[in-house]
Amino acid sequence: MPQYDPRIDAYIAKSADFAKPVLEHFRKLMHEVSPLVTENIKWGMPFFEYKGPIGNMAAFKAHCAIGFWKARLINDPQQAIKFGDGTAGSFGQLTSVNDLPDDGILKDFIHQAMVLNETGTKVEKKASEKKELVVPDYFIEILEANPIAKATFDNFSNSHKREYVEWITEAKTDATRQKRIETSLQWLTEGKNRMWKYTK
């Protein structure tokens, strides 16, 4: 993979204006830490790699996200990394460079991430109990009225079903939930999984 990938230039160029400085800044820091860091696009997002993925970044309509692939293994005495707050990435929803930790902290994280890959350190997967998937009654009723969408949903794996259910149930307002249901029905009718935009 090249040190600089033109696809990432294109990704940043088409991102929202607020996101461009954040993405450019994180990319610059990656290459300042080491000329051995290369770039790639995976799942439609820019990735930075050294003997495997070390970090990634993504731009959305109202925020962007920066993530470290092995964030749980990084030594973080300042507790800059956020876990389990429901946002993508390692630092929550970013709207400006000021939302990022200091450059020194980020460079340290990049260096640590490279060392983790260099030494082959892996994140231990927790043995988790399989949670039963609970599909809300209102969504079941809507699917019953849309046999094509229902057939697609029924044939999906549990993980694909869960992606749709969580997306709908986590909506903050009724209007957002309704919009997500409508979008879900359209995508299911077309035979698409929830993350179809990011899969090739």
C-alpha positions as CSV (number, residue, x, y, z in Angstrom):
1,M,0.0,0.0,0.0
2,P,1.3,3.5,-0.8
3,Q,2.3,6.0,1.9
4,Y,-0.2,8.4,0.4
5,D,-3.3,7.1,-1.3
6,P,-5.0,9.5,-3.8
7,R,-8.4,7.9,-2.8
8,I,-7.9,9.5,0.6
9,D,-7.3,12.9,-1.0
10,A,-10.6,12.4,-2.8
11,Y,-12.4,11.3,0.4
12,I,-11.3,14.4,2.3
13,A,-12.1,16.7,-0.7
14,K,-15.7,15.5,-0.8
15,S,-16.2,15.7,3.0
16,A,-18.1,18.5,4.7
17,D,-16.0,21.7,5.3
18,F,-15.9,21.2,9.1
19,A,-14.5,17.7,8.7
20,K,-11.7,18.5,6.3
21,P,-9.3,20.1,8.9
22,V,-9.8,17.2,11.3
23,L,-9.2,14.5,8.7
24,E,-6.1,16.4,7.3
25,H,-4.7,16.9,10.8
26,F,-5.0,13.2,11.8
27,R,-3.5,12.1,8.5
28,K,-0.6,14.5,8.9
29,L,0.2,13.3,12.4
30,M,0.2,9.6,11.2
31,H,2.9,10.4,8.7
32,E,4.9,12.6,11.1
33,V,5.1,9.7,13.5
34,S,6.5,7.3,10.8
35,P,7.2,7.2,7.1
36,L,6.3,3.5,7.4
37,V,2.6,4.2,7.9
38,T,0.7,3.5,4.7
39,E,-2.9,4.4,3.6
40,N,-5.8,2.3,2.4
41,I,-9.6,2.4,2.0
42,K,-11.6,-0.2,3.8
43,W,-15.4,-0.3,4.2
44,G,-15.5,3.0,2.4
45,M,-13.3,4.7,5.0
46,P,-9.6,5.9,5.1
47,F,-7.4,3.5,7.1
48,F,-3.8,3.9,8.2
49,E,-1.7,0.7,8.3
50,Y,1.6,-0.7,9.6
51,K,1.7,-4.5,9.6
52,G,-2.0,-4.3,9.8
53,P,-4.5,-1.6,10.6
54,I,-3.6,1.0,13.3
55,G,-6.3,3.6,12.9
56,N,-9.0,5.0,10.7
57,M,-11.1,8.1,10.2
58,A,-14.6,8.8,8.8
59,A,-16.6,11.9,7.9
60,F,-20.4,12.0,8.4
61,K,-23.0,14.8,7.8
62,A,-22.7,16.4,11.2
63,H,-19.5,15.0,12.7
64,C,-16.4,13.0,12.0
65,A,-14.7,10.1,13.9
66,I,-11.1,9.1,14.5
67,G,-10.4,5.6,15.7
68,F,-7.5,3.4,16.8
69,W,-7.9,-0.3,15.8
70,K,-6.5,-1.6,19.1
71,A,-7.7,1.3,21.3
72,R,-8.4,-1.0,24.3
73,L,-4.7,-2.0,24.4
74,I,-3.3,1.5,24.3
75,N,-1.8,3.0,27.5
76,D,-4.0,6.1,28.1
77,P,-3.2,7.7,31.5
78,Q,-5.1,10.9,30.5
79,Q,-8.2,8.8,29.6
80,A,-8.5,10.6,26.3
81,I,-10.1,7.5,24.6
82,K,-13.8,7.1,25.1
83,F,-15.3,3.7,25.3
84,G,-19.0,2.6,25.2
85,D,-20.5,6.1,24.7
86,G,-22.3,4.9,21.5
87,T,-20.2,7.0,19.1
88,A,-18.0,5.8,16.4
89,G,-14.3,6.2,16.8
90,S,-12.1,6.6,19.9
91,F,-12.8,10.2,20.7
92,G,-16.5,10.7,20.3
93,Q,-18.2,12.9,17.7
94,L,-15.7,15.5,16.4
95,T,-16.6,18.7,14.7
96,S,-13.3,20.5,14.9
97,V,-9.6,19.9,15.5
98,N,-10.1,21.3,19.0
99,D,-12.2,18.2,19.8
100,L,-9.1,16.0,19.4
101,P,-6.6,15.3,22.2
102,D,-3.3,17.2,22.1
103,D,-0.9,16.2,19.2
104,G,1.6,14.7,21.7
105,I,-1.1,12.3,23.0
106,L,-2.2,11.4,19.5
107,K,1.4,10.8,18.3
108,D,2.0,8.6,21.4
109,F,-1.1,6.6,20.6
110,I,0.0,6.1,16.9
111,H,3.4,5.0,18.1
112,Q,1.8,2.5,20.6
113,A,-0.5,1.2,17.9
114,M,2.5,0.5,15.6
115,V,4.3,-1.3,18.4
116,L,1.2,-3.4,19.1
117,N,1.2,-4.5,15.4
118,E,5.0,-5.0,15.3
119,T,4.8,-7.3,18.3
120,G,1.7,-9.1,17.0
121,T,-0.3,-8.2,20.1
122,K,-4.0,-9.1,19.6
123,V,-7.1,-7.8,21.3
124,E,-8.6,-10.6,23.4
125,K,-12.1,-11.3,22.4
126,K,-14.4,-11.5,25.4
127,A,-16.6,-14.6,25.5
128,S,-20.0,-12.9,25.5
129,E,-23.3,-14.5,26.0
130,K,-25.5,-14.3,22.9
131,K,-28.2,-11.8,23.5
132,E,-31.5,-12.7,22.2
133,L,-32.6,-10.4,19.4
134,V,-35.9,-8.7,20.3
135,V,-37.6,-7.2,17.3
136,P,-40.2,-4.5,18.4
137,D,-43.8,-5.4,17.7
138,Y,-44.4,-2.3,15.6
139,F,-41.5,-3.3,13.2
140,I,-42.9,-6.9,13.0
141,E,-46.3,-5.5,12.0
142,I,-44.8,-3.3,9.4
143,L,-42.8,-6.2,8.0
144,E,-45.9,-8.4,7.9
145,A,-47.5,-5.8,5.6
146,N,-44.4,-5.8,3.3
147,P,-43.8,-9.5,2.3
148,I,-40.7,-8.8,0.2
149,A,-39.0,-6.8,3.0
150,K,-40.0,-9.4,5.5
151,A,-38.5,-12.3,3.4
152,T,-35.2,-10.4,3.2
153,F,-35.2,-9.7,6.9
154,D,-36.1,-13.3,7.8
155,N,-33.3,-14.7,5.7
156,F,-30.7,-12.4,7.2
157,S,-28.2,-13.6,9.8
158,N,-28.8,-12.5,13.4
159,S,-26.1,-9.9,13.1
160,H,-27.7,-8.3,10.0
161,K,-31.1,-8.3,11.7
162,R,-29.6,-6.7,14.8
163,E,-28.1,-3.9,12.8
164,Y,-31.5,-2.9,11.5
165,V,-33.3,-3.3,14.9
166,E,-30.7,-1.3,16.8
167,W,-30.7,1.5,14.2
168,I,-34.4,1.8,14.5
169,T,-34.8,1.4,18.3
170,E,-31.9,3.8,19.1
171,A,-33.6,6.7,17.2
172,K,-33.9,9.7,19.6
173,T,-37.2,11.0,18.3
174,D,-40.4,9.4,16.8
175,A,-39.7,11.4,13.5
176,T,-36.2,9.9,13.2
177,R,-37.5,6.4,14.0
178,Q,-40.2,6.7,11.4
179,K,-37.7,7.9,8.8
180,R,-35.4,5.0,9.7
181,I,-38.3,2.5,9.4
182,E,-39.1,3.9,5.9
183,T,-35.5,3.7,4.8
184,S,-35.2,0.1,6.3
185,L,-38.2,-1.0,4.3
186,Q,-36.8,0.4,1.1
187,W,-33.4,-1.2,1.6
188,L,-34.9,-4.6,2.7
189,T,-37.2,-4.5,-0.4
190,E,-34.1,-4.1,-2.5
191,G,-32.4,-7.0,-0.6
192,K,-29.9,-4.8,1.1
193,N,-28.3,-5.2,4.5
194,R,-28.1,-2.2,6.8
195,M,-24.5,-1.5,6.0
196,W,-24.7,-2.1,2.3
197,K,-23.0,1.2,1.5
198,Y,-19.8,0.0,3.2
199,T,-19.6,-3.5,1.7
200,K,-18.3,-4.3,-1.7
